[in-house]
Amino acid sequence: MLFPVLLLLVGGFLLGGAWSIWKADSDTHGRTGPQVFFAVVLLVAAVLATAAGILRLF
């Protein structure tokens, strides 16, 4: 029961990181390519961790 909860927490942490990167603007008045790439990678990792946590609960 502990492992699924940890996966859900990690998923939430990664989702918060993706949101933080997505909301960060640089001096170029927009998002740079690496910012978008890293935000998407974190979003995918968050979805996978959350889905794994939900599936492990059942």
Secondary structure, DSSP 8 states (H G I E B T S, - for coil): -HHHHHHHHHHHHHHHHHHHHHH---TTSS--HHHHHHHHHHHHHHHHHHHHHHHHH-
